[in-house]
Amino acid sequence: MWWKFLILLVMAWVCVGAWIFPAPTPVEFNADVFRIIYFHFPLAMATVVAFGIGMYYAVKYLKTRDLKYDLREMLAARLGIIFCILTTISGAIFAKHTWGSYWNWDPRETSIFMLLLVYAAYFALRSAVNDPDQKANLSAAYSILGFVATIFLVFIMPRIIPGLHPGAPKPTGVSEGSVISFSFKTAIVLFPSVLAHIGLMLWIYMLSIKIASSGKEYENV
């Protein structure tokens, strides 16, 4: 129980710390919008962890053929999609106030959209197969490949293709207009926020397992 209280305390600190320190950017125009990094980046990391948990249980299922691991894999993927959508929304808010529109087909925006499509296809696959064992087998294989795609789309693709997003190579003739400055003050808010968001995701995940395991939900997924 103590760790739940700790998550609550850390989240409270993040909400306060995000505003008591200067905005984490040297950019003067609309600098306050950069404070969204304290929520946007942790949501993205929680997304990766959720999809990683899905891959872990996919491997466990393939080793044991125990359908309880298929259930846990599916719940992790579903939670990952929720956090991925929240990441997309928070990123769109940043884009609107920094680049002028909610969606610009920047490589980072494109990669997150592709990631949503990857896992939307995962659930389409599950809904198309009725036999539980076949569904579990196909889902497990897809989940492993889906996590490989996650690593590429989140950590690699946006850093090798020129784009507007902070951290991406800039297109020729485009100045650096969205810079995140990393300092001690940024770190003492951002790192706890990452841990708190991952902890919150794991808390929701454990509750999801309890609810699904005690009910009839598995029959319909």
PyMOL commands that set and color helices and strands:
alter all, ss='L'
color gray80, all
select helices_A, chain A and resi 2-20+31-64+67-99+107-128+132-160+184-214+217-220
alter helices_A, ss='H'
color red, helices_A
deselect
rebuild
show_as cartoon
